[in-house]
């Protein structure tokens, strides 16, 4: 296991997935990417992913990471998946990347809370040449990230129709979780 200082001062310990005793030799300019785990020395949180380490472990970057084995499933509610597929390619790609971050327990880059739909509802804000797009989701439940609604935004305020769709789908999830149909 190797100790690494993160740029923001959090101490991490690095453990290579296949060879836990593997260390980066001092003076190495760029170590090859390796798959491994980083464990926070402050709170014990472990993240897995592809780690790129530099000289003597001083510089490193995490190319992709997630809580080990803790990635949540995405559950699409109603027509949300088909609505997302109707987005332009660039917006679909952005949405997929941001939802991947949510699955891993991280926050998307551009979001805002939308608690008037239901507690814990968030809206991912996407922009591309085709306009502004939104993905409403709820990630507060342990079993999954629920994608409530995906739509293109055409005005400054969120359309009442889109809010009502998201509210109805949120209620459906809440009722299903309580054992009601």
C-alpha positions, 0 to 999 in steps of 0.5 A: 500500500502506498500513501499519496497526498491528494491536491486538496490535502486528503491523504490516500492510500493506493493499493494495486488491484492485482499486486497490492505491494506494487509501488511506483519506483522513485524518479519515475516520470510517468507510471503506466495506468493501473487499476487499483483502489484509493482509500481515504485516510481521513474517512476510510472511503474507498474508491476504485478506478484507473489511477495514473501516478507520476514521480514517486507517487507525488502526482496522480490522477484518477481517470475514472472512479467509483465507490468499490462495488457501490454503484447504483442501478439506474431505473428509468421511469415512464418514457424517460429513457426514450425521451433521452434517446431523442436528445442530440448525440452530444447532449445524450453523451453529456447526460450519460456521463453525468448520470454515471457520476450520479451512479458513483455517488458523485455530484453532476457538474451542473445541477440544481435541486428541484424539491418542489417535485419531490424531496431529493429531486435534482435536475441536471442541466445540459447545453449543446448547439441544439439548445438546453436539455434537462434530466430530472432524477432522484438518487436518495434511495439506496436501491437505485437512481430513478430518472424521472423525466428528460426534456428539452427546455425551450423557455427560461422557466421549467414548463408546467407540463414537464413539472407535472410529469416529473411529479407524477413519476415521483409519486409513482416511485414513492407509492411503489416503495411503500408497497402500494400500486 
